[in-house]
Amino acid sequence: MIFGLSPGDKVAIEFIKWISAIVIVVSPWIFLRLENKIAKIALTGLWILGILTLSLLYLGLLVDSYLGPQLGFNENGNPMNWFMIMIGLLSAAPFAFTAYNGNLKKPIRSSMLIGVALLILIGPAVFNSVAFTVYTQEGGEWKCGDDPMYGCEVDIPTQPEDWDMAQNLGLVVCNLLPASIVFCIWFISRRMAE
């Protein structure tokens, strides 16, 4: 927990969520059209700060919970998963558009920056979405924990082997998606530069 917001502080949580999302989506469009180096550095810092803030909110590190941070996971599915994925894809769109127009300067460095940003931003959401979907599609369910005192506060999977397989698949996909986006932007940039 960093800020110690309570789960009931809906206004503050929504404010942080939407301001961060707007910064993440809008700042690359401005950044790619600027020529001033200091302004580019400042805007990149603001973009990274927005990514970190939204990711920390998703992971539960800004909200005070007696169970501790849940790292974005919920036994009923996290409604913020698709929000995180969409914001991540929208933040990569200006780089792809600029690469398609042949105007992306330093494509390798830009692609690496996008890759790290997407891994931080959409990696946990993709991991949780894929693992949860694969596990529940195979008939997996959740049950109360084994602790006699606090057993039902934390749910555990009824089929641990299937849950491990679903997590492994989620891990592969959450790394593969940002890597494929980075490769596509780099490839488009090279093709348009020729």
Backbone as a chain_set.jsonl record, in Angstrom:
{"seq": "MIFGLSPGDKVAIEFIKWISAIVIVVSPWIFLRLENKIAKIALTGLWILGILTLSLLYLGLLVDSYLGPQLGFNENGNPMNWFMIMIGLLSAAPFAFTAYNGNLKKPIRSSMLIGVALLILIGPAVFNSVAFTVYTQEGGEWKCGDDPMYGCEVDIPTQPEDWDMAQNLGLVVCNLLPASIVFCIWFISRRMAE", "coords": {"N": [[0.84, -1.168, 0.0], [0.621, 2.143, -0.92], [-0.584, 4.754, -1.029], [-2.728, 4.37, 0.683], [-5.483, 4.429, 0.285], [-8.88, 3.782, 1.002], [-10.975, 0.975, 0.125], [-13.497, 2.026, -0.181], [-13.257, 4.601, -1.11], [-14.332, 5.635, -3.665], [-14.492, 7.853, -5.407], [-11.924, 9.042, -5.369], [-10.41, 6.875, -6.283], [-11.507, 6.434, -8.86], [-10.88, 8.919, -9.975], [-8.034, 8.87, -10.004], [-7.732, 6.68, -11.686], [-8.925, 7.518, -14.181], [-7.588, 9.944, -14.806], [-4.954, 9.032, -15.021], [-5.299, 7.249, -17.169], [-6.034, 9.0, -19.246], [-3.693, 10.538, -19.475], [-1.914, 8.518, -20.256], [-2.902, 7.754, -22.771], [-3.043, 10.146, -24.286], [-0.55, 11.526, -24.124], [1.511, 10.175, -25.748], [0.723, 10.899, -28.373], [1.186, 13.646, -28.42], [3.895, 13.713, -27.734], [5.191, 12.479, -29.927], [5.049, 14.413, -31.855], [6.515, 16.548, -31.088], [9.465, 18.612, -31.16], [11.247, 19.69, -29.4], [13.697, 18.765, -27.135], [13.746, 18.772, -24.293], [11.044, 19.055, -23.661], [10.127, 16.644, -24.709], [11.407, 14.804, -23.007], [10.204, 15.49, -20.564], [7.511, 14.911, -21.134], [7.696, 12.175, -21.65], [8.422, 11.284, -19.109], [6.067, 11.988, -17.734], [4.267, 10.284, -19.031], [5.289, 7.756, -18.296], [4.941, 7.974, -15.531], [2.126, 8.06, -15.421], [1.572, 5.466, -16.378], [2.769, 3.887, -14.372], [1.248, 4.711, -12.134], [-1.406, 3.923, -12.826], [-0.98, 1.184, -13.097], [-0.139, 0.486, -10.485], [-2.501, 1.062, -9.141], [-4.217, -0.854, -10.297], [-2.939, -3.212, -9.44], [-3.441, -3.126, -6.763], [-1.888, -1.766, -4.959], [-2.247, 0.822, -4.157], [-4.453, 0.923, -2.631], [-5.759, 0.386, 0.563], [-6.055, -2.686, 1.93], [-7.133, -5.241, 4.067], [-6.426, -7.788, 3.439], [-4.165, -7.494, 2.027], [-2.227, -6.617, -0.942], [-3.772, -7.744, -3.906], [-2.762, -8.136, -6.364], [-4.195, -7.548, -8.677], [-5.866, -9.701, -9.061], [-8.968, -11.438, -8.914], [-11.381, -13.649, -7.672], [-13.786, -13.663, -8.972], [-13.287, -12.541, -11.344], [-11.709, -9.667, -12.677], [-13.046, -6.568, -13.271], [-11.527, -4.517, -14.268], [-9.626, -5.51, -15.949], [-10.044, -5.518, -18.813], [-10.145, -2.8, -19.241], [-7.517, -1.993, -18.633], [-6.113, -3.384, -20.63], [-7.181, -2.249, -22.992], [-6.423, 0.459, -22.68], [-3.662, 0.144, -22.751], [-3.275, -0.83, -25.391], [-4.287, 1.341, -26.835], [-2.397, 3.227, -26.132], [-0.191, 2.379, -27.52], [-0.911, 2.76, -30.12], [-0.348, 5.4, -31.309], [2.412, 5.191, -31.778], [2.553, 3.069, -33.592], [1.125, 4.201, -35.709], [2.773, 6.386, -36.349], [5.076, 4.989, -37.07], [4.092, 3.672, -39.313], [3.744, 5.809, -41.023], [6.348, 6.341, -41.515], [7.808, 8.045, -39.922], [8.922, 7.492, -37.47], [11.364, 8.073, -35.247], [14.451, 6.68, -34.234], [13.734, 3.76, -34.044], [14.316, 1.308, -32.71], [14.932, 1.99, -30.042], [12.553, 3.309, -29.387], [10.74, 1.19, -29.706], [11.601, -0.557, -27.686], [11.04, 0.984, -25.403], [8.259, 1.13, -25.619], [7.675, -1.593, -25.389], [8.504, -2.229, -22.723], [6.818, -0.491, -21.327], [4.281, -1.482, -22.092], [4.451, -4.064, -21.064], [4.493, -3.544, -18.318], [2.047, -2.211, -18.087], [-0.104, -3.724, -19.403], [0.583, -6.338, -18.93], [0.059, -7.668, -16.292], [-2.776, -7.595, -16.359], [-3.436, -9.052, -18.673], [-2.284, -11.504, -17.982], [-3.868, -12.213, -15.681], [-6.438, -12.266, -16.861], [-6.224, -14.266, -18.883], [-5.373, -16.53, -17.385], [-7.516, -16.789, -15.549], [-9.715, -17.148, -17.305], [-8.991, -19.484, -18.78], [-8.813, -21.344, -16.696], [-11.443, -21.332, -15.586], [-12.93, -22.066, -17.841], [-12.261, -24.688, -18.156], [-13.7, -25.852, -16.2], [-12.905, -25.222, -13.644], [-13.138, -24.216, -10.232], [-13.564, -22.244, -7.208], [-12.763, -22.524, -3.73], [-13.217, -22.275, -0.145], [-10.391, -21.432, 1.89], [-7.988, -23.547, 3.692], [-7.347, -22.853, 6.276], [-8.36, -22.925, 9.637], [-9.199, -20.665, 11.066], [-9.205, -18.36, 9.411], [-10.082, -19.255, 6.96], [-12.1, -18.827, 4.932], [-11.672, -16.303, 3.994], [-9.827, -16.073, 2.008], [-9.948, -17.441, -1.131], [-9.202, -20.598, -2.62], [-7.992, -22.508, -5.448], [-9.947, -25.269, -6.678], [-8.912, -27.201, -8.284], [-5.781, -27.587, -8.344], [-3.707, -28.338, -10.168], [-4.74, -27.754, -12.7], [-5.039, -25.022, -12.362], [-2.372, -24.22, -12.107], [-1.475, -24.835, -14.697], [-3.072, -23.054, -16.152], [-2.076, -20.635, -15.191], [0.552, -20.77, -16.152], [0.08, -20.652, -18.918], [-1.096, -18.121, -19.017], [1.124, -16.587, -18.276], [2.833, -16.941, -20.466], [1.31, -15.758, -22.538], [1.017, -13.141, -21.554], [3.562, -12.139, -21.801], [4.084, -12.538, -24.476], [2.263, -10.946, -25.937], [2.951, -8.063, -25.547], [5.548, -8.278, -26.65], [5.035, -9.054, -29.297], [3.671, -6.797, -30.229], [5.683, -4.876, -30.042], [7.518, -5.966, -31.881], [5.986, -5.78, -34.245], [5.681, -2.962, -34.521], [8.363, -2.202, -34.8], [9.002, -3.649, -37.129], [7.219, -2.525, -39.024], [8.206, 0.056, -39.02], [10.791, -0.333, -40.078], [10.156, -1.299, -42.633], [8.85, 0.89, -43.782], [10.871, 2.726, -43.799], [12.559, 1.885, -45.785]], "CA": [[0.0, 0.0, 0.0], [1.422, 3.352, -1.026], [-1.389, 5.899, -0.619], [-3.615, 3.985, 1.766], [-6.888, 4.695, -0.002], [-9.742, 2.67, 1.388], [-11.759, 0.525, -1.029], [-14.712, 2.827, -0.289], [-12.951, 5.906, -1.711], [-14.588, 5.429, -5.096], [-14.22, 9.067, -6.179], [-10.467, 9.17, -5.508], [-9.931, 5.767, -7.119], [-11.911, 6.716, -10.246], [-10.103, 10.077, -10.419], [-6.688, 8.386, -10.329], [-7.853, 5.778, -12.837], [-9.207, 8.216, -15.428], [-6.516, 10.898, -15.113], [-3.82, 8.233, -15.505], [-5.635, 6.724, -18.495], [-5.967, 10.103, -20.216], [-2.269, 10.852, -19.667], [-1.285, 7.408, -20.988], [-3.362, 7.718, -24.165], [-2.832, 11.412, -24.996], [0.838, 12.014, -24.169], [2.304, 9.737, -26.912], [0.368, 11.66, -29.572], [1.885, 14.928, -28.331], [5.331, 13.417, -27.705], [5.699, 12.13, -31.255], [5.012, 15.574, -32.73], [7.378, 17.596, -30.54], [10.867, 18.64, -31.568], [12.023, 20.144, -28.25], [14.174, 17.595, -26.389], [13.341, 18.875, -22.884], [9.607, 18.767, -23.618], [9.979, 15.198, -24.937], [11.805, 14.11, -21.778], [9.161, 15.742, -19.564], [6.306, 14.171, -21.52], [7.983, 10.752, -21.436], [8.319, 11.083, -17.661], [4.645, 12.037, -17.381], [3.672, 9.054, -19.567], [5.718, 6.653, -17.434], [4.265, 8.164, -14.245], [0.744, 7.616, -15.609], [1.583, 4.002, -16.484], [3.041, 3.335, -13.041], [0.117, 4.985, -11.244], [-2.524, 3.054, -13.187], [-0.594, -0.197, -12.782], [-0.184, 0.329, -9.03], [-3.917, 1.015, -8.762], [-4.722, -2.164, -10.709], [-2.334, -4.257, -8.612], [-3.924, -3.002, -5.393], [-0.86, -1.198, -4.096], [-2.66, 2.151, -3.715], [-5.661, 0.76, -1.821], [-5.504, -0.324, 1.815], [-6.917, -3.853, 2.098], [-6.594, -6.06, 5.149], [-5.876, -9.008, 2.848], [-2.945, -7.159, 1.309], [-2.441, -6.441, -2.383], [-4.21, -8.958, -4.597], [-2.085, -8.115, -7.664], [-5.173, -7.466, -9.746], [-6.646, -10.922, -9.233], [-10.226, -11.57, -8.201], [-11.967, -14.958, -7.998], [-14.945, -13.45, -9.838], [-12.825, -11.798, -12.517], [-11.489, -8.253, -12.394], [-13.619, -5.772, -14.358], [-10.546, -3.555, -14.769], [-8.714, -6.172, -16.888], [-10.222, -5.038, -20.179], [-9.788, -1.381, -19.237], [-6.057, -1.921, -18.702], [-5.676, -3.861, -21.945], [-7.557, -1.246, -23.997], [-5.57, 1.638, -22.503], [-2.338, -0.229, -23.248], [-3.288, -0.884, -26.857], [-4.455, 2.709, -27.328], [-1.147, 3.978, -25.947], [0.765, 1.937, -28.542], [-1.413, 3.149, -31.438], [0.378, 6.503, -31.953], [3.724, 4.726, -32.238], [2.315, 2.283, -34.803], [0.725, 5.145, -36.752], [3.969, 7.135, -36.738], [5.951, 4.048, -37.781], [3.481, 3.429, -40.618], [4.016, 6.989, -41.845], [7.783, 6.426, -41.737], [8.359, 9.16, -39.16], [9.366, 7.072, -36.137], [12.807, 8.233, -35.079], [15.046, 5.705, -33.314], [12.709, 2.724, -33.882], [14.666, 0.262, -31.741], [14.757, 2.55, -28.702], [11.115, 3.535, -29.194], [10.092, -0.114, -29.541], [11.932, -1.081, -26.351], [10.271, 1.773, -24.442], [6.87, 0.672, -25.725], [7.615, -2.956, -24.861], [8.552, -2.195, -21.254], [5.593, 0.162, -20.862], [3.158, -2.403, -22.263], [4.609, -5.171, -20.119], [4.063, -3.047, -17.01], [0.646, -1.785, -18.119], [-1.091, -4.756, -19.723], [1.055, -7.668, -18.553], [-0.728, -8.3, -15.225], [-4.182, -7.76, -16.755], [-3.496, -10.175, -19.616], [-2.007, -12.709, -17.194], [-5.04, -12.555, -14.879], [-7.557, -12.601, -17.751], [-5.998, -15.559, -19.535], [-5.364, -17.588, -16.373], [-8.871, -16.949, -15.026], [-10.583, -17.695, -18.35], [-8.613, -20.873, -19.068], [-9.154, -22.174, -15.533], [-12.897, -21.487, -15.444], [-13.465, -22.774, -19.007], [-12.01, -26.113, -17.933], [-14.535, -26.298, -15.084], [-12.285, -24.903, -12.361], [-13.907, -23.396, -9.297], [-12.833, -21.776, -6.034], [-13.338, -22.951, -2.453], [-12.628, -21.619, 1.019], [-9.068, -21.918, 2.263], [-7.92, -24.61, 4.693], [-7.07, -22.301, 7.598], [-9.592, -23.001, 10.42], [-9.634, -19.373, 11.563], [-9.412, -17.378, 8.346], [-10.152, -20.044, 5.734], [-12.986, -18.349, 3.869], [-11.322, -14.961, 3.546], [-9.066, -16.243, 0.773], [-10.371, -18.633, -1.864], [-8.141, -21.345, -3.293], [-8.553, -23.287, -6.557], [-10.309, -26.658, -6.376], [-8.066, -28.055, -9.127], [-4.502, -26.87, -8.37], [-2.908, -28.618, -11.366], [-5.31, -26.964, -13.793], [-4.742, -23.623, -12.079], [-0.965, -24.017, -12.461], [-1.389, -24.825, -16.154], [-3.681, -21.799, -16.606], [-1.129, -19.561, -14.882], [1.67, -20.872, -17.097], [-0.4, -20.135, -20.195], [-1.229, -16.675, -18.834], [2.464, -16.0, -18.265], [3.33, -16.924, -21.85], [0.553, -14.78, -23.321], [1.266, -11.773, -21.077], [4.861, -11.719, -22.333], [4.049, -12.621, -25.932], [1.492, -9.84, -26.516], [3.79, -6.864, -25.719], [6.67, -8.559, -27.554], [4.551, -9.04, -30.68], [3.378, -5.404, -30.577], [6.992, -4.245, -30.256], [8.058, -6.467, -33.144], [5.201, -5.213, -35.349], [6.034, -1.547, -34.687], [9.723, -2.161, -35.331], [8.963, -4.155, -38.501], [6.567, -1.499, -39.853], [9.145, 1.173, -39.115], [11.864, -0.711, -41.014], [9.596, -1.411, -43.993], [8.545, 2.22, -44.304], [12.128, 3.465, -43.967], [13.237, 1.401, -47.003]], "C": [[0.886, 1.232, 0.0], [0.63, 4.562, -0.535], [-2.294, 5.582, 0.557], [-5.059, 4.391, 1.536], [-7.706, 3.512, 0.481], [-10.543, 2.241, 0.167], [-13.049, 1.321, -1.225], [-14.495, 4.196, -0.903], [-13.113, 5.838, -3.225], [-14.225, 6.655, -5.932], [-12.718, 9.219, -6.41], [-9.908, 8.087, -6.423], [-10.277, 6.012, -8.586], [-11.141, 7.904, -10.806], [-8.7, 9.646, -10.842], [-6.726, 7.529, -11.593], [-8.004, 6.559, -14.14], [-8.141, 9.244, -15.79], [-5.298, 10.152, -15.657], [-4.084, 7.721, -16.914], [-5.547, 7.807, -19.563], [-4.513, 10.466, -20.511], [-1.598, 9.782, -20.522], [-1.659, 7.428, -22.467], [-2.973, 8.983, -24.931], [-1.355, 11.777, -25.144], [1.679, 11.439, -25.318], [1.987, 10.508, -28.192], [1.109, 13.0, -29.585], [3.394, 14.709, -28.449], [5.899, 13.196, -29.104], [5.696, 13.306, -32.23], [5.906, 16.715, -32.247], [8.792, 17.481, -31.089], [11.776, 19.023, -30.405], [12.395, 18.954, -27.366], [13.718, 17.618, -24.931], [11.855, 18.561, -22.739], [9.35, 17.274, -23.832], [10.328, 14.404, -23.686], [10.734, 14.27, -20.705], [7.898, 14.943, -19.873], [6.498, 12.666, -21.369], [7.89, 10.41, -19.957], [6.876, 11.082, -17.191], [3.935, 10.77, -17.841], [4.015, 7.864, -18.683], [5.065, 6.753, -16.063], [2.8, 7.729, -14.321], [0.639, 6.101, -15.675], [1.799, 3.368, -15.119], [1.865, 3.535, -12.094], [-1.059, 4.067, -11.555], [-2.209, 1.597, -12.866], [-0.629, -0.456, -11.282], [-1.618, 0.277, -8.526], [-4.507, -0.345, -9.1], [-4.21, -3.275, -9.798], [-2.762, -4.187, -7.152], [-2.917, -2.407, -4.435], [-1.18, 0.224, -3.644], [-3.851, 2.092, -2.771], [-5.329, -0.084, -0.599], [-6.525, -1.448, 1.969], [-6.312, -4.741, 3.167], [-6.054, -7.392, 4.641], [-4.548, -8.748, 2.144], [-3.233, -6.983, -0.171], [-2.783, -7.767, -3.05], [-3.601, -9.075, -5.991], [-3.063, -8.209, -8.833], [-6.059, -8.678, -9.894], [-7.895, -10.885, -8.368], [-10.849, -12.891, -8.633], [-13.194, -14.847, -8.894], [-14.562, -12.755, -11.142], [-12.71, -10.323, -12.169], [-12.056, -7.431, -13.544], [-12.63, -4.768, -14.951], [-9.565, -4.187, -15.759], [-8.824, -5.587, -18.288], [-9.899, -3.563, -20.297], [-8.277, -1.223, -19.398], [-5.548, -2.329, -20.088], [-5.99, -2.831, -23.029], [-6.687, 0.003, -23.893], [-4.162, 1.337, -23.026], [-2.27, -0.253, -24.763], [-3.449, 0.506, -27.464], [-3.179, 3.531, -27.166], [-0.085, 3.568, -26.962], [0.357, 2.392, -29.94], [-0.663, 4.329, -32.055], [1.759, 6.097, -32.48], [3.585, 3.909, -33.523], [1.955, 3.193, -35.976], [1.931, 5.93, -37.264], [4.947, 6.241, -37.5], [5.413, 3.78, -39.18], [3.73, 4.603, -41.568], [5.504, 7.174, -42.127], [8.47, 7.524, -40.949], [8.875, 8.775, -37.783], [10.886, 7.138, -36.064], [13.286, 7.24, -34.028], [14.068, 4.558, -33.028], [13.049, 1.652, -32.855], [14.457, 0.776, -30.323], [13.276, 2.8, -28.407], [10.387, 2.219, -28.951], [10.374, -0.711, -28.169], [11.165, -0.339, -25.262], [8.813, 1.334, -24.442], [6.727, -0.716, -25.114], [7.613, -2.995, -23.344], [7.275, -1.573, -20.7], [4.39, -0.772, -20.977], [3.25, -3.589, -21.317], [4.148, -4.755, -18.726], [2.562, -2.785, -17.004], [-0.327, -2.932, -18.362], [-0.675, -6.155, -19.311], [0.232, -8.326, -17.456], [-2.189, -8.537, -15.613], [-4.351, -8.925, -17.728], [-3.265, -11.486, -18.877], [-3.248, -13.142, -16.418], [-6.226, -12.962, -15.748], [-7.405, -13.991, -18.349], [-6.059, -16.688, -18.514], [-6.769, -17.85, -15.842], [-9.786, -17.604, -16.057], [-10.267, -19.152, -18.642], [-9.038, -21.781, -17.922], [-10.662, -22.388, -15.416], [-13.524, -22.192, -16.645], [-13.285, -24.279, -18.875], [-12.799, -26.646, -16.736], [-13.95, -26.02, -13.713], [-13.161, -23.986, -11.526], [-13.016, -23.018, -8.129], [-13.529, -22.276, -4.782], [-12.641, -22.184, -1.337], [-11.276, -22.241, 1.335], [-9.126, -22.936, 3.388], [-7.68, -24.102, 6.106], [-8.354, -22.303, 8.427], [-10.097, -21.641, 10.889], [-10.014, -18.397, 10.456], [-9.609, -18.046, 6.994], [-10.973, -19.446, 4.627], [-12.689, -16.918, 3.439], [-10.542, -15.005, 2.238], [-9.518, -17.542, 0.122], [-9.17, -19.275, -2.543], [-8.767, -22.171, -4.411], [-8.855, -24.723, -6.132], [-9.458, -27.642, -7.167], [-6.697, -27.379, -9.294], [-3.657, -27.123, -9.619], [-3.415, -27.814, -12.56], [-5.017, -25.477, -13.607], [-3.282, -23.31, -12.419], [-0.778, -23.958, -13.975], [-1.963, -23.518, -16.711], [-2.753, -20.619, -16.331], [0.073, -19.591, -15.821], [1.287, -20.325, -18.468], [-0.56, -18.617, -20.129], [0.107, -15.97, -18.864], [3.044, -15.91, -19.674], [2.632, -15.827, -22.65], [0.866, -13.354, -22.873], [2.635, -11.267, -21.506], [4.861, -11.667, -23.856], [3.328, -11.428, -26.563], [2.321, -8.553, -26.621], [4.957, -7.087, -26.683], [6.221, -8.526, -29.01], [4.199, -7.623, -31.13], [4.674, -4.657, -30.875], [7.575, -4.681, -31.595], [7.314, -5.86, -34.326], [5.56, -3.75, -35.591], [7.432, -1.419, -35.288], [9.748, -2.594, -36.8], [8.329, -3.13, -39.446], [7.517, -0.331, -40.073], [10.269, 0.876, -40.106], [11.36, -0.757, -42.447], [9.34, -0.032, -44.593], [9.807, 3.053, -44.524], [12.854, 3.058, -45.248], [12.732, 2.071, -48.254]], "O": [[1.794, 1.352, 0.822], [1.127, 5.322, 0.296], [-2.591, 6.471, 1.356], [-5.784, 4.67, 2.491], [-7.268, 2.366, 0.378], [-10.772, 3.047, -0.734], [-13.632, 1.298, -2.309], [-15.467, 4.893, -1.192], [-12.142, 5.969, -3.971], [-13.708, 6.517, -7.041], [-12.29, 9.495, -7.531], [-9.031, 8.356, -7.245], [-9.433, 5.82, -9.461], [-10.784, 7.907, -11.984], [-8.234, 10.018, -11.918], [-5.858, 7.643, -12.458], [-7.288, 6.291, -15.105], [-7.82, 9.402, -16.967], [-4.684, 10.583, -16.634], [-3.193, 7.753, -17.763], [-5.044, 7.562, -20.66], [-4.147, 10.678, -21.667], [-0.804, 10.098, -21.408], [-0.82, 7.146, -23.323], [-2.611, 8.903, -26.105], [-0.952, 12.287, -26.189], [2.52, 12.171, -25.84], [2.878, 10.747, -29.008], [1.599, 13.436, -30.626], [4.08, 15.429, -29.174], [6.983, 13.688, -29.417], [6.275, 13.213, -33.313], [6.036, 17.733, -32.927], [9.254, 16.393, -31.436], [12.966, 18.706, -30.429], [11.521, 18.223, -26.902], [13.342, 16.577, -24.391], [11.453, 17.877, -21.798], [8.455, 16.704, -23.208], [9.636, 13.447, -23.34], [10.391, 13.31, -20.016], [7.288, 14.366, -18.973], [5.562, 11.958, -20.999], [7.344, 9.37, -19.589], [6.497, 10.271, -16.347], [3.091, 10.238, -17.12], [3.146, 7.057, -18.355], [4.674, 5.737, -15.488], [2.29, 7.101, -13.394], [-0.275, 5.513, -15.096], [1.1, 2.425, -14.748], [1.519, 2.629, -11.335], [-1.65, 3.492, -10.641], [-3.083, 0.858, -12.413], [-1.1, -1.508, -10.849], [-1.923, -0.464, -7.591], [-5.22, -0.931, -8.286], [-4.963, -4.175, -9.427], [-2.472, -5.101, -6.381], [-3.072, -2.529, -3.22], [-0.45, 0.781, -2.823], [-4.219, 3.103, -2.173], [-4.699, -1.136, -0.71], [-7.719, -1.191, 2.122], [-5.103, -4.97, 3.173], [-5.297, -8.058, 5.348], [-3.882, -9.689, 1.711], [-4.367, -7.18, -0.61], [-2.15, -8.788, -2.783], [-3.899, -10.022, -6.718], [-2.791, -8.863, -9.841], [-6.927, -8.698, -10.767], [-7.885, -10.375, -7.248], [-10.85, -13.221, -9.819], [-13.601, -15.833, -9.509], [-15.43, -12.422, -11.948], [-13.544, -9.794, -11.434], [-11.602, -7.572, -14.68], [-12.876, -4.225, -16.028], [-8.753, -3.476, -16.352], [-7.819, -5.202, -18.884], [-9.427, -3.115, -21.342], [-7.814, -0.415, -20.203], [-4.657, -1.686, -20.643], [-5.153, -2.569, -23.893], [-6.259, 0.545, -24.913], [-3.544, 2.184, -23.671], [-1.313, 0.248, -25.353], [-2.829, 0.821, -28.48], [-2.908, 4.426, -27.966], [0.832, 4.342, -27.234], [1.186, 2.409, -30.85], [-0.358, 4.272, -33.246], [2.213, 6.604, -33.506], [4.4, 4.039, -34.437], [2.42, 2.986, -37.097], [2.09, 6.117, -38.47], [5.574, 6.683, -38.463], [6.187, 3.672, -40.131], [3.904, 4.41, -42.771], [5.884, 8.06, -42.892], [9.598, 7.901, -41.269], [9.235, 9.653, -36.999], [11.595, 6.374, -36.72], [12.593, 6.994, -33.04], [13.622, 4.399, -31.892], [12.15, 1.136, -32.191], [13.872, 0.083, -29.491], [12.806, 2.531, -27.301], [9.515, 2.142, -28.086], [9.487, -1.305, -27.556], [10.691, -0.955, -24.307], [8.205, 1.184, -23.382], [5.761, -0.984, -24.4], [6.814, -3.711, -22.741], [6.714, -2.064, -19.72], [3.571, -0.844, -20.061], [2.229, -4.066, -20.821], [3.488, -5.528, -18.032], [1.88, -3.1, -16.029], [-1.282, -3.098, -17.602], [-1.495, -7.074, -19.338], [-0.256, -9.439, -17.652], [-2.774, -9.555, -15.243], [-5.303, -9.697, -17.615], [-3.968, -12.468, -19.115], [-3.642, -14.306, -16.484], [-6.945, -13.902, -15.409], [-8.338, -14.794, -18.326], [-6.724, -17.698, -18.749], [-7.172, -19.004, -15.698], [-10.547, -18.512, -15.723], [-11.178, -19.974, -18.742], [-9.566, -22.868, -18.154], [-11.109, -23.509, -15.172], [-14.551, -22.855, -16.493], [-14.07, -25.054, -19.422], [-12.58, -27.779, -16.309], [-14.453, -26.535, -12.715], [-13.836, -23.098, -12.047], [-11.854, -23.421, -8.066], [-14.75, -22.435, -4.77], [-11.617, -21.535, -1.551], [-11.047, -23.423, 1.08], [-10.185, -23.164, 3.973], [-7.804, -24.876, 7.056], [-9.356, -21.742, 7.983], [-11.299, -21.471, 11.091], [-11.021, -17.695, 10.553], [-9.318, -17.432, 5.967], [-10.581, -19.545, 3.465], [-13.4, -16.377, 2.591], [-10.6, -14.061, 1.45], [-9.477, -18.606, 0.738], [-8.245, -18.591, -2.982], [-9.949, -22.506, -4.339], [-8.125, -25.317, -5.339], [-9.302, -28.794, -6.76], [-6.476, -26.675, -10.279], [-2.962, -26.219, -10.083], [-2.629, -27.264, -13.332], [-4.776, -24.76, -14.578], [-2.99, -22.244, -12.962], [-0.017, -23.132, -14.48], [-1.398, -22.942, -17.641], [-2.655, -19.704, -17.148], [0.557, -18.539, -16.239], [2.071, -19.621, -19.105], [-0.203, -17.909, -21.071], [0.221, -14.874, -19.414], [3.673, -14.913, -20.028], [3.283, -15.058, -23.355], [0.97, -12.453, -23.705], [2.84, -10.055, -21.567], [5.559, -10.848, -24.455], [3.744, -10.948, -27.618], [2.391, -7.987, -27.712], [5.313, -6.189, -27.446], [6.947, -8.024, -29.869], [4.407, -7.28, -32.294], [4.753, -3.899, -31.841], [8.071, -3.851, -32.358], [7.94, -5.464, -35.309], [5.728, -3.336, -36.739], [7.65, -0.609, -36.19], [10.432, -1.981, -37.619], [8.841, -2.894, -40.541], [7.617, 0.204, -41.177], [10.653, 1.747, -40.887], [12.044, -0.311, -43.368], [9.587, 0.187, -45.779], [9.812, 3.976, -45.338], [13.685, 3.817, -45.746], [13.205, 1.769, -49.35]]}, "num_chains": 1, "name": "protein.A"}
